[in-house]
Amino acid sequence: MQASLGLSQLKRLKTFIRKRASIKARYQKQLQNLNQVKWVEPLSNTKSVAWLVTILLSDQKTRDRLHRFLQTKDIETRKVFDQIPGMPPYPTHRKFPNTKSVSQRGLSLPTFAHLSNKQIDEACRQIQEFFSKT
């Protein structure tokens, strides 16, 4: 059953990727004047499928405050996944400062495939409001 569903979804993969790229572009255009927002961009030799649209903020405290603020406006966001190095199944003494920084400062914005322009616009408006008050 799941294989059948997966195969049917693969037929629409290019459509999904285009839709998510469009979502990311709309966020970027509307938030481009906010110096507090930085973008996670793919490396030059890769192509993003924009599974998540993630912004980087100045620090963990700002990320957490924005996350809570957007929750009060019924806008679901997700803190970036904790870094894998150092998790119990992956013990290491090596340091990964970039992954640590992204996991502490990153916030993923709503990106689901059926997200409307109106919903994106509202999320952007609320993010702008948050930073106008700080």
N, CA, C and O atoms as CSV, one atom per row, in Angstrom:
chain,resi,resn,atom,element,x,y,z
A,1,MET,N,N,0.817,-1.179,0.000
A,1,MET,CA,C,0.000,0.000,0.000
A,1,MET,C,C,0.876,1.264,0.000
A,1,MET,O,O,0.644,2.196,-0.770
A,2,GLN,N,N,1.880,1.272,0.874
A,2,GLN,CA,C,2.731,2.457,0.952
A,2,GLN,C,C,3.579,2.619,-0.305
A,2,GLN,O,O,3.826,3.740,-0.751
A,3,ALA,N,N,4.024,1.504,-0.875
A,3,ALA,CA,C,4.798,1.581,-2.113
A,3,ALA,C,C,3.945,2.174,-3.229
A,3,ALA,O,O,4.424,2.986,-4.020
A,4,SER,N,N,2.688,1.770,-3.288
A,4,SER,CA,C,1.779,2.303,-4.301
A,4,SER,C,C,1.597,3.814,-4.120
A,4,SER,O,O,1.619,4.574,-5.088
A,5,LEU,N,N,1.421,4.226,-2.883
A,5,LEU,CA,C,1.275,5.659,-2.597
A,5,LEU,C,C,2.553,6.400,-2.977
A,5,LEU,O,O,2.506,7.470,-3.585
A,6,GLY,N,N,3.699,5.815,-2.611
A,6,GLY,CA,C,4.974,6.444,-2.946
A,6,GLY,C,C,5.156,6.603,-4.448
A,6,GLY,O,O,5.596,7.657,-4.907
A,7,LEU,N,N,4.831,5.592,-5.204
A,7,LEU,CA,C,4.956,5.668,-6.665
A,7,LEU,C,C,4.030,6.728,-7.251
A,7,LEU,O,O,4.409,7.443,-8.179
A,8,SER,N,N,2.822,6.830,-6.713
A,8,SER,CA,C,1.903,7.846,-7.241
A,8,SER,C,C,2.410,9.248,-6.900
A,8,SER,O,O,2.240,10.176,-7.691
A,9,GLN,N,N,3.026,9.407,-5.736
A,9,GLN,CA,C,3.572,10.715,-5.350
A,9,GLN,C,C,4.788,11.072,-6.206
A,9,GLN,O,O,4.991,12.242,-6.532
A,10,LEU,N,N,5.588,10.085,-6.569
A,10,LEU,CA,C,6.769,10.345,-7.412
A,10,LEU,C,C,6.372,10.960,-8.744
A,10,LEU,O,O,7.125,11.754,-9.310
A,11,LYS,N,N,5.211,10.607,-9.245
A,11,LYS,CA,C,4.753,11.179,-10.508
A,11,LYS,C,C,4.526,12.686,-10.388
A,11,LYS,O,O,4.561,13.406,-11.386
A,12,ARG,N,N,4.293,13.157,-9.164
A,12,ARG,CA,C,4.027,14.578,-8.937
A,12,ARG,C,C,5.213,15.304,-8.304
A,12,ARG,O,O,5.085,16.453,-7.882
A,13,LEU,N,N,6.368,14.637,-8.238
A,13,LEU,CA,C,7.532,15.184,-7.551
A,13,LEU,C,C,7.951,16.547,-8.092
A,13,LEU,O,O,8.205,17.464,-7.311
A,14,LYS,N,N,8.027,16.695,-9.399
A,14,LYS,CA,C,8.447,17.982,-9.978
A,14,LYS,C,C,7.469,19.094,-9.609
A,14,LYS,O,O,7.879,20.229,-9.365
A,15,THR,N,N,6.198,18.772,-9.569
A,15,THR,CA,C,5.188,19.760,-9.174
A,15,THR,C,C,5.398,20.172,-7.723
A,15,THR,O,O,5.342,21.359,-7.401
A,16,PHE,N,N,5.640,19.202,-6.848
A,16,PHE,CA,C,5.876,19.503,-5.437
A,16,PHE,C,C,7.116,20.382,-5.266
A,16,PHE,O,O,7.096,21.343,-4.498
A,17,ILE,N,N,8.188,20.055,-5.977
A,17,ILE,CA,C,9.435,20.816,-5.861
A,17,ILE,C,C,9.214,22.256,-6.343
A,17,ILE,O,O,9.677,23.201,-5.704
A,18,ARG,N,N,8.513,22.421,-7.461
A,18,ARG,CA,C,8.226,23.776,-7.960
A,18,ARG,C,C,7.388,24.570,-6.954
A,18,ARG,O,O,7.649,25.752,-6.725
A,19,LYS,N,N,6.394,23.932,-6.362
A,19,LYS,CA,C,5.527,24.602,-5.388
A,19,LYS,C,C,6.341,25.059,-4.173
A,19,LYS,O,O,6.176,26.184,-3.702
A,20,ARG,N,N,7.207,24.197,-3.676
A,20,ARG,CA,C,8.007,24.557,-2.507
A,20,ARG,C,C,9.031,25.637,-2.843
A,20,ARG,O,O,9.329,26.484,-2.001
A,21,ALA,N,N,9.562,25.620,-4.036
A,21,ALA,CA,C,10.480,26.687,-4.461
A,21,ALA,C,C,9.723,28.012,-4.528
A,21,ALA,O,O,10.261,29.060,-4.172
A,22,SER,N,N,8.488,27.960,-4.980
A,22,SER,CA,C,7.649,29.150,-5.050
A,22,SER,C,C,7.350,29.687,-3.644
A,22,SER,O,O,7.366,30.897,-3.422
A,23,ILE,N,N,7.084,28.794,-2.717
A,23,ILE,CA,C,6.837,29.191,-1.328
A,23,ILE,C,C,8.074,29.893,-0.767
A,23,ILE,O,O,7.970,30.963,-0.166
A,24,LYS,N,N,9.240,29.286,-0.967
A,24,LYS,CA,C,10.476,29.873,-0.455
A,24,LYS,C,C,10.724,31.247,-1.085
A,24,LYS,O,O,11.104,32.186,-0.386
A,25,ALA,N,N,10.517,31.365,-2.371
A,25,ALA,CA,C,10.737,32.642,-3.059
A,25,ALA,C,C,9.807,33.723,-2.510
A,25,ALA,O,O,10.214,34.876,-2.370
A,26,ARG,N,N,8.570,33.361,-2.202
A,26,ARG,CA,C,7.625,34.340,-1.658
A,26,ARG,C,C,8.073,34.810,-0.274
A,26,ARG,O,O,8.045,36.005,0.021
A,27,TYR,N,N,8.485,33.864,0.571
A,27,TYR,CA,C,9.022,34.245,1.883
A,27,TYR,C,C,10.229,35.182,1.712
A,27,TYR,O,O,10.306,36.233,2.348
A,28,GLN,N,N,11.154,34.787,0.856
A,28,GLN,CA,C,12.375,35.581,0.697
A,28,GLN,C,C,12.076,36.990,0.201
A,28,GLN,O,O,12.677,37.957,0.668
A,29,LYS,N,N,11.159,37.104,-0.734
A,29,LYS,CA,C,10.827,38.423,-1.269
A,29,LYS,C,C,10.227,39.315,-0.183
A,29,LYS,O,O,10.580,40.488,-0.066
A,30,GLN,N,N,9.325,38.752,0.602
A,30,GLN,CA,C,8.638,39.559,1.608
A,30,GLN,C,C,9.503,39.872,2.833
A,30,GLN,O,O,9.270,40.865,3.522
A,31,LEU,N,N,10.489,39.035,3.100
A,31,LEU,CA,C,11.323,39.242,4.284
A,31,LEU,C,C,12.705,39.778,3.944
A,31,LEU,O,O,13.569,39.869,4.817
A,32,GLN,N,N,12.920,40.136,2.679
A,32,GLN,CA,C,14.262,40.529,2.239
A,32,GLN,C,C,14.803,41.768,2.943
A,32,GLN,O,O,16.020,41.936,3.022
A,33,ASN,N,N,13.951,42.629,3.450
A,33,ASN,CA,C,14.421,43.847,4.092
A,33,ASN,C,C,14.663,43.700,5.589
A,33,ASN,O,O,15.021,44.669,6.259
A,34,LEU,N,N,14.471,42.507,6.113
A,34,LEU,CA,C,14.730,42.265,7.531
A,34,LEU,C,C,16.174,41.810,7.713
A,34,LEU,O,O,16.526,40.688,7.351
A,35,ASN,N,N,16.995,42.669,8.267
A,35,ASN,CA,C,18.400,42.317,8.509
A,35,ASN,C,C,18.542,41.210,9.536
A,35,ASN,O,O,19.575,40.542,9.584
A,36,GLN,N,N,17.527,41.007,10.355
A,36,GLN,CA,C,17.579,39.988,11.401
A,36,GLN,C,C,17.393,38.569,10.856
A,36,GLN,O,O,17.639,37.589,11.558
A,37,VAL,N,N,16.961,38.473,9.614
A,37,VAL,CA,C,16.666,37.168,9.006
A,37,VAL,C,C,17.720,36.836,7.958
A,37,VAL,O,O,17.936,37.585,7.005
A,38,LYS,N,N,18.365,35.700,8.158
A,38,LYS,CA,C,19.321,35.162,7.179
A,38,LYS,C,C,18.732,33.857,6.639
A,38,LYS,O,O,17.910,33.212,7.290
A,39,TRP,N,N,19.166,33.492,5.455
A,39,TRP,CA,C,18.593,32.316,4.790
A,39,TRP,C,C,19.590,31.175,4.707
A,39,TRP,O,O,20.788,31.389,4.526
A,40,VAL,N,N,19.083,29.973,4.841
A,40,VAL,CA,C,19.884,28.777,4.613
A,40,VAL,C,C,19.793,28.501,3.122
A,40,VAL,O,O,18.716,28.217,2.599
A,41,GLU,N,N,20.912,28.585,2.452
A,41,GLU,CA,C,20.937,28.385,1.002
A,41,GLU,C,C,21.691,27.106,0.668
A,41,GLU,O,O,22.641,26.747,1.363
A,42,PRO,N,N,21.278,26.416,-0.387
A,42,PRO,CA,C,21.997,25.195,-0.786
A,42,PRO,C,C,23.387,25.549,-1.323
A,42,PRO,O,O,23.621,26.660,-1.798
A,43,LEU,N,N,24.280,24.602,-1.238
A,43,LEU,CA,C,25.605,24.781,-1.816
A,43,LEU,C,C,25.479,24.933,-3.328
A,43,LEU,O,O,24.494,24.496,-3.924
A,44,SER,N,N,26.471,25.550,-3.938
A,44,SER,CA,C,26.390,25.855,-5.369
A,44,SER,C,C,26.288,24.604,-6.248
A,44,SER,O,O,25.730,24.668,-7.343
A,45,ASN,N,N,26.810,23.489,-5.792
A,45,ASN,CA,C,26.775,22.272,-6.612
A,45,ASN,C,C,25.609,21.347,-6.243
A,45,ASN,O,O,25.623,20.160,-6.570
A,46,THR,N,N,24.599,21.904,-5.557
A,46,THR,CA,C,23.444,21.107,-5.156
A,46,THR,C,C,22.152,21.803,-5.586
A,46,THR,O,O,22.154,22.962,-6.003
A,47,LYS,N,N,21.074,21.074,-5.475
A,47,LYS,CA,C,19.760,21.640,-5.782
A,47,LYS,C,C,18.846,21.366,-4.597
A,47,LYS,O,O,18.747,20.234,-4.126
A,48,SER,N,N,18.189,22.399,-4.127
A,48,SER,CA,C,17.284,22.263,-2.993
A,48,SER,C,C,15.899,21.818,-3.455
A,48,SER,O,O,15.432,22.210,-4.524
A,49,VAL,N,N,15.260,21.005,-2.643
A,49,VAL,CA,C,13.866,20.658,-2.883
A,49,VAL,C,C,12.974,21.437,-1.929
A,49,VAL,O,O,11.760,21.235,-1.901
A,50,ALA,N,N,13.587,22.341,-1.133
A,50,ALA,CA,C,12.864,23.213,-0.198
A,50,ALA,C,C,11.871,22.428,0.647
A,50,ALA,O,O,10.730,22.846,0.841
A,51,TRP,N,N,12.327,21.283,1.145
A,51,TRP,CA,C,11.476,20.478,2.023
A,51,TRP,C,C,11.045,21.337,3.202
A,51,TRP,O,O,9.886,21.309,3.617
A,52,LEU,N,N,11.994,22.103,3.737
A,52,LEU,CA,C,11.708,23.073,4.780
A,52,LEU,C,C,12.285,24.417,4.358
A,52,LEU,O,O,13.375,24.472,3.789
A,53,VAL,N,N,11.574,25.485,4.629
A,53,VAL,CA,C,12.098,26.830,4.413
A,53,VAL,C,C,12.582,27.299,5.781
A,53,VAL,O,O,11.791,27.527,6.697
A,54,THR,N,N,13.891,27.436,5.895
A,54,THR,CA,C,14.493,27.719,7.187
A,54,THR,C,C,15.190,29.069,7.180
A,54,THR,O,O,15.918,29.413,6.248
A,55,ILE,N,N,14.946,29.824,8.248
A,55,ILE,CA,C,15.642,31.088,8.439
A,55,ILE,C,C,16.608,30.940,9.608
A,55,ILE,O,O,16.405,30.116,10.500
A,56,LEU,N,N,17.654,31.747,9.587
A,56,LEU,CA,C,18.597,31.792,10.698
A,56,LEU,C,C,18.466,33.144,11.380
A,56,LEU,O,O,18.425,34.187,10.728
A,57,LEU,N,N,18.403,33.104,12.678
A,57,LEU,CA,C,18.282,34.321,13.465
A,57,LEU,C,C,19.595,34.555,14.209
A,57,LEU,O,O,20.489,33.709,14.173
A,58,SER,N,N,19.713,35.680,14.872
A,58,SER,CA,C,20.988,36.065,15.470
A,58,SER,C,C,21.438,35.131,16.583
A,58,SER,O,O,22.635,34.906,16.759
A,59,ASP,N,N,20.497,34.591,17.327
A,59,ASP,CA,C,20.853,33.716,18.446
A,59,ASP,C,C,19.655,32.856,18.838
A,59,ASP,O,O,18.551,33.024,18.321
A,60,GLN,N,N,19.899,31.943,19.751
A,60,GLN,CA,C,18.865,31.002,20.172
A,60,GLN,C,C,17.721,31.716,20.888
A,60,GLN,O,O,16.560,31.344,20.719
A,61,LYS,N,N,18.032,32.725,21.677
A,61,LYS,CA,C,17.004,33.452,22.415
A,61,LYS,C,C,16.024,34.123,21.450
A,61,LYS,O,O,14.811,34.048,21.649
A,62,THR,N,N,16.535,34.770,20.418
A,62,THR,CA,C,15.667,35.417,19.425
A,62,THR,C,C,14.836,34.374,18.692
A,62,THR,O,O,13.641,34.569,18.469
A,63,ARG,N,N,15.475,33.261,18.316
A,63,ARG,CA,C,14.746,32.172,17.641
A,63,ARG,C,C,13.592,31.675,18.502
A,63,ARG,O,O,12.474,31.504,18.014
A,64,ASP,N,N,13.864,31.443,19.783
A,64,ASP,CA,C,12.838,30.917,20.672
A,64,ASP,C,C,11.713,31.931,20.895
A,64,ASP,O,O,10.545,31.548,20.966
A,65,ARG,N,N,12.050,33.211,21.006
A,65,ARG,CA,C,11.032,34.257,21.188
A,65,ARG,C,C,10.143,34.365,19.950
A,65,ARG,O,O,8.923,34.476,20.073
A,66,LEU,N,N,10.750,34.334,18.751
A,66,LEU,CA,C,9.956,34.391,17.520
A,66,LEU,C,C,9.074,33.156,17.403
A,66,LEU,O,O,7.908,33.260,17.020
A,67,HIS,N,N,9.613,32.005,17.725
A,67,HIS,CA,C,8.843,30.754,17.685
A,67,HIS,C,C,7.601,30.858,18.578
A,67,HIS,O,O,6.498,30.513,18.153
A,68,ARG,N,N,7.781,31.330,19.804
A,68,ARG,CA,C,6.645,31.471,20.735
A,68,ARG,C,C,5.658,32.528,20.242
A,68,ARG,O,O,4.445,32.337,20.329
A,69,PHE,N,N,6.175,33.635,19.727
A,69,PHE,CA,C,5.309,34.695,19.203
A,69,PHE,C,C,4.429,34.161,18.069
A,69,PHE,O,O,3.220,34.396,18.056
A,70,LEU,N,N,5.029,33.453,17.132
A,70,LEU,CA,C,4.255,32.927,16.004
A,70,LEU,C,C,3.249,31.881,16.462
A,70,LEU,O,O,2.168,31.770,15.883
A,71,GLN,N,N,3.586,31.114,17.490
A,71,GLN,CA,C,2.614,30.160,18.038
A,71,GLN,C,C,1.368,30.881,18.534
A,71,GLN,O,O,0.254,30.391,18.349
A,72,THR,N,N,1.545,32.045,19.163
A,72,THR,CA,C,0.388,32.784,19.670
A,72,THR,C,C,-0.485,33.293,18.527
A,72,THR,O,O,-1.647,33.638,18.739
A,73,LYS,N,N,0.068,33.342,17.321
A,73,LYS,CA,C,-0.678,33.792,16.136
A,73,LYS,C,C,-1.154,32.602,15.302
A,73,LYS,O,O,-1.591,32.770,14.163
A,74,ASP,N,N,-1.067,31.401,15.875
A,74,ASP,CA,C,-1.460,30.159,15.196
A,74,ASP,C,C,-0.664,29.897,13.922
A,74,ASP,O,O,-1.193,29.373,12.942
A,75,ILE,N,N,0.614,30.267,13.950
A,75,ILE,CA,C,1.516,29.983,12.833
A,75,ILE,C,C,2.530,28.970,13.338
A,75,ILE,O,O,3.367,29.273,14.189
A,76,GLU,N,N,2.439,27.763,12.797
A,76,GLU,CA,C,3.325,26.689,13.239
A,76,GLU,C,C,4.705,26.829,12.631
A,76,GLU,O,O,4.856,26.933,11.414
A,77,THR,N,N,5.700,26.832,13.482
A,77,THR,CA,C,7.088,26.798,13.032
A,77,THR,C,C,7.760,25.633,13.724
A,77,THR,O,O,7.194,25.012,14.624
A,78,ARG,N,N,8.965,25.349,13.295
A,78,ARG,CA,C,9.696,24.223,13.875
A,78,ARG,C,C,11.137,24.649,14.087
A,78,ARG,O,O,11.788,25.165,13.179
A,79,LYS,N,N,11.619,24.428,15.288
A,79,LYS,CA,C,13.031,24.674,15.545
A,79,LYS,C,C,13.820,23.651,14.742
A,79,LYS,O,O,13.395,22.506,14.588
A,80,VAL,N,N,14.965,24.072,14.235
A,80,VAL,CA,C,15.787,23.168,13.425
A,80,VAL,C,C,16.210,21.977,14.287
A,80,VAL,O,O,16.429,22.113,15.490
A,81,PHE,N,N,16.317,20.832,13.661
A,81,PHE,CA,C,16.709,19.614,14.352
A,81,PHE,C,C,18.012,19.816,15.117
A,81,PHE,O,O,18.896,20.549,14.672
A,82,ASP,N,N,18.124,19.159,16.273
A,82,ASP,CA,C,19.389,19.177,16.999
A,82,ASP,C,C,20.463,18.548,16.134
A,82,ASP,O,O,20.191,17.685,15.300
A,83,GLN,N,N,21.683,18.997,16.349
A,83,GLN,CA,C,22.774,18.438,15.557
A,83,GLN,C,C,22.974,16.956,15.899
A,83,GLN,O,O,22.865,16.556,17.058
A,84,ILE,N,N,23.258,16.175,14.901
A,84,ILE,CA,C,23.447,14.737,15.092
A,84,ILE,C,C,24.735,14.428,15.859
A,84,ILE,O,O,24.708,13.607,16.775
A,85,PRO,N,N,25.865,15.062,15.514
A,85,PRO,CA,C,27.077,14.763,16.282
A,85,PRO,C,C,26.861,15.085,17.765
A,85,PRO,O,O,26.436,16.183,18.127
A,86,GLY,N,N,27.158,14.119,18.585
A,86,GLY,CA,C,26.994,14.306,20.017
A,86,GLY,C,C,25.730,13.673,20.573
A,86,GLY,O,O,25.606,13.516,21.787
A,87,MET,N,N,24.784,13.304,19.706
A,87,MET,CA,C,23.615,12.579,20.192
A,87,MET,C,C,24.085,11.207,20.669
A,87,MET,O,O,25.078,10.684,20.164
A,88,PRO,N,N,23.380,10.618,21.640
A,88,PRO,CA,C,23.845,9.334,22.197
A,88,PRO,C,C,24.227,8.261,21.168
A,88,PRO,O,O,25.227,7.571,21.369
A,89,PRO,N,N,23.468,8.094,20.070
A,89,PRO,CA,C,23.892,7.042,19.124
A,89,PRO,C,C,25.145,7.410,18.325
A,89,PRO,O,O,25.739,6.546,17.680
A,90,TYR,N,N,25.553,8.689,18.360
A,90,TYR,CA,C,26.667,9.163,17.549
A,90,TYR,C,C,27.697,9.904,18.401
A,90,TYR,O,O,27.982,11.072,18.139
A,91,PRO,N,N,28.253,9.251,19.405
A,91,PRO,CA,C,29.197,9.960,20.280
A,91,PRO,C,C,30.468,10.361,19.522
A,91,PRO,O,O,30.995,9.602,18.709
A,92,THR,N,N,30.933,11.561,19.809
A,92,THR,CA,C,32.173,12.030,19.205
A,92,THR,C,C,32.727,13.174,20.049
A,92,THR,O,O,31.991,13.867,20.752
A,93,HIS,N,N,34.025,13.350,19.961
A,93,HIS,CA,C,34.655,14.480,20.645
A,93,HIS,C,C,34.949,15.606,19.661
A,93,HIS,O,O,35.417,16.676,20.050
A,94,ARG,N,N,34.674,15.357,18.394
A,94,ARG,CA,C,34.893,16.403,17.383
A,94,ARG,C,C,33.882,17.518,17.561
A,94,ARG,O,O,32.772,17.298,18.045
A,95,LYS,N,N,34.275,18.705,17.168
A,95,LYS,CA,C,33.398,19.870,17.249
A,95,LYS,C,C,32.870,20.183,15.849
A,95,LYS,O,O,33.607,20.088,14.867
A,96,PHE,N,N,31.609,20.553,15.763
A,96,PHE,CA,C,30.959,20.923,14.513
A,96,PHE,C,C,30.272,22.272,14.734
A,96,PHE,O,O,29.055,22.325,14.910
A,97,PRO,N,N,31.043,23.356,14.727
A,97,PRO,CA,C,30.471,24.660,15.076
A,97,PRO,C,C,29.361,25.123,14.135
A,97,PRO,O,O,28.431,25.796,14.581
A,98,ASN,N,N,29.429,24.788,12.862
A,98,ASN,CA,C,28.379,25.225,11.933
A,98,ASN,C,C,27.056,24.537,12.224
A,98,ASN,O,O,26.008,25.182,12.250
A,99,THR,N,N,27.103,23.228,12.442
A,99,THR,CA,C,25.849,22.522,12.722
A,99,THR,C,C,25.272,22.949,14.059
A,99,THR,O,O,24.054,23.040,14.212
A,100,LYS,N,N,26.137,23.211,15.025
A,100,LYS,CA,C,25.653,23.682,16.328
A,100,LYS,C,C,24.965,25.042,16.176
A,100,LYS,O,O,23.892,25.263,16.737
A,101,SER,N,N,25.575,25.936,15.429
A,101,SER,CA,C,25.013,27.267,15.226
A,101,SER,C,C,23.661,27.199,14.520
A,101,SER,O,O,22.711,27.867,14.929
A,102,VAL,N,N,23.574,26.404,13.473
A,102,VAL,CA,C,22.311,26.284,12.733
A,102,VAL,C,C,21.239,25.661,13.622
A,102,VAL,O,O,20.092,26.109,13.611
A,103,SER,N,N,21.597,24.638,14.388
A,103,SER,CA,C,20.579,23.993,15.232
A,103,SER,C,C,20.098,24.923,16.335
A,103,SER,O,O,18.967,24.777,16.799
A,104,GLN,N,N,20.915,25.869,16.767
A,104,GLN,CA,C,20.502,26.797,17.819
A,104,GLN,C,C,19.756,28.012,17.285
A,104,GLN,O,O,18.930,28.583,17.996
A,105,ARG,N,N,20.027,28.420,16.053
A,105,ARG,CA,C,19.463,29.668,15.520
A,105,ARG,C,C,18.407,29.465,14.449
A,105,ARG,O,O,17.727,30.418,14.070
A,106,GLY,N,N,18.254,28.232,13.948
A,106,GLY,CA,C,17.372,27.991,12.815
A,106,GLY,C,C,15.918,27.791,13.198
A,106,GLY,O,O,15.599,27.147,14.198
A,107,LEU,N,N,15.046,28.358,12.380
A,107,LEU,CA,C,13.610,28.202,12.553
A,107,LEU,C,C,13.000,27.922,11.182
A,107,LEU,O,O,13.163,28.705,10.246
A,108,SER,N,N,12.306,26.811,11.079
A,108,SER,CA,C,11.669,26.445,9.815
A,108,SER,C,C,10.245,26.994,9.787
A,108,SER,O,O,9.463,26.797,10.717
A,109,LEU,N,N,9.938,27.676,8.712
A,109,LEU,CA,C,8.634,28.307,8.527
A,109,LEU,C,C,7.660,27.319,7.892
A,109,LEU,O,O,8.091,26.304,7.344
A,110,PRO,N,N,6.367,27.588,7.953
A,110,PRO,CA,C,5.402,26.694,7.302
A,110,PRO,C,C,5.750,26.500,5.820
A,110,PRO,O,O,6.009,27.465,5.101
A,111,THR,N,N,5.753,25.249,5.384
A,111,THR,CA,C,6.183,24.944,4.020
A,111,THR,C,C,5.332,23.864,3.370
A,111,THR,O,O,5.688,23.393,2.290
A,112,PHE,N,N,4.236,23.454,3.973
A,112,PHE,CA,C,3.472,22.340,3.413
A,112,PHE,C,C,2.964,22.655,2.006
A,112,PHE,O,O,2.765,23.817,1.649
A,113,ALA,N,N,2.763,21.621,1.230
A,113,ALA,CA,C,2.485,21.760,-0.200
A,113,ALA,C,C,1.222,22.571,-0.511
A,113,ALA,O,O,1.159,23.211,-1.560
A,114,HIS,N,N,0.241,22.561,0.351
A,114,HIS,CA,C,-1.009,23.269,0.078
A,114,HIS,C,C,-1.079,24.617,0.791
A,114,HIS,O,O,-2.160,25.176,0.973
A,115,LEU,N,N,0.075,25.130,1.191
A,115,LEU,CA,C,0.147,26.436,1.842
A,115,LEU,C,C,-0.269,27.505,0.834
A,115,LEU,O,O,0.230,27.538,-0.291
A,116,SER,N,N,-1.175,28.365,1.241
A,116,SER,CA,C,-1.660,29.398,0.321
A,116,SER,C,C,-0.791,30.645,0.409
A,116,SER,O,O,-0.078,30.852,1.390
A,117,ASN,N,N,-0.860,31.463,-0.620
A,117,ASN,CA,C,-0.153,32.747,-0.593
A,117,ASN,C,C,-0.630,33.601,0.577
A,117,ASN,O,O,0.163,34.307,1.200
A,118,LYS,N,N,-1.914,33.538,0.871
A,118,LYS,CA,C,-2.471,34.296,1.995
A,118,LYS,C,C,-1.810,33.863,3.309
A,118,LYS,O,O,-1.494,34.704,4.151
A,119,GLN,N,N,-1.605,32.576,3.482
A,119,GLN,CA,C,-0.973,32.079,4.702
A,119,GLN,C,C,0.501,32.511,4.783
A,119,GLN,O,O,0.986,32.875,5.855
A,120,ILE,N,N,1.193,32.470,3.664
A,120,ILE,CA,C,2.585,32.926,3.630
A,120,ILE,C,C,2.636,34.414,3.964
A,120,ILE,O,O,3.460,34.849,4.769
A,121,ASP,N,N,1.761,35.180,3.350
A,121,ASP,CA,C,1.728,36.626,3.580
A,121,ASP,C,C,1.478,36.938,5.050
A,121,ASP,O,O,2.097,37.843,5.609
A,122,GLU,N,N,0.582,36.198,5.670
A,122,GLU,CA,C,0.286,36.424,7.090
A,122,GLU,C,C,1.493,36.067,7.960
A,122,GLU,O,O,1.814,36.796,8.899
A,123,ALA,N,N,2.153,34.969,7.663
A,123,ALA,CA,C,3.354,34.600,8.423
A,123,ALA,C,C,4.409,35.694,8.295
A,123,ALA,O,O,5.042,36.066,9.284
A,124,CYS,N,N,4.600,36.204,7.099
A,124,CYS,CA,C,5.579,37.272,6.875
A,124,CYS,C,C,5.180,38.539,7.621
A,124,CYS,O,O,6.028,39.207,8.213
A,125,ARG,N,N,3.915,38.863,7.594
A,125,ARG,CA,C,3.439,40.051,8.296
A,125,ARG,C,C,3.717,39.934,9.789
A,125,ARG,O,O,4.142,40.898,10.426
A,126,GLN,N,N,3.478,38.766,10.335
A,126,GLN,CA,C,3.706,38.555,11.769
A,126,GLN,C,C,5.204,38.591,12.114
A,126,GLN,O,O,5.585,39.110,13.164
A,127,ILE,N,N,6.035,38.052,11.250
A,127,ILE,CA,C,7.479,38.107,11.480
A,127,ILE,C,C,7.954,39.557,11.443
A,127,ILE,O,O,8.763,39.972,12.273
A,128,GLN,N,N,7.458,40.313,10.490
A,128,GLN,CA,C,7.806,41.732,10.410
A,128,GLN,C,C,7.330,42.474,11.655
A,128,GLN,O,O,8.042,43.326,12.186
A,129,GLU,N,N,6.139,42.151,12.112
A,129,GLU,CA,C,5.619,42.783,13.332
A,129,GLU,C,C,6.505,42.459,14.530
A,129,GLU,O,O,6.830,43.343,15.323
A,130,PHE,N,N,6.890,41.205,14.660
A,130,PHE,CA,C,7.766,40.792,15.754
A,130,PHE,C,C,9.044,41.637,15.776
A,130,PHE,O,O,9.433,42.153,16.824
A,131,PHE,N,N,9.685,41.774,14.629
A,131,PHE,CA,C,10.950,42.501,14.598
A,131,PHE,C,C,10.743,44.012,14.703
A,131,PHE,O,O,11.672,44.727,15.080
A,132,SER,N,N,9.573,44.507,14.385
A,132,SER,CA,C,9.338,45.951,14.548
A,132,SER,C,C,9.218,46.314,16.025
A,132,SER,O,O,9.412,47.469,16.403
A,133,LYS,N,N,8.899,45.326,16.855
A,133,LYS,CA,C,8.745,45.564,18.286
A,133,LYS,C,C,10.017,45.280,19.083
A,133,LYS,O,O,10.085,45.590,20.272
A,134,THR,N,N,11.015,44.698,18.441
A,134,THR,CA,C,12.243,44.352,19.179
A,134,THR,C,C,13.374,45.289,18.853
A,134,THR,O,O,14.474,45.138,19.386
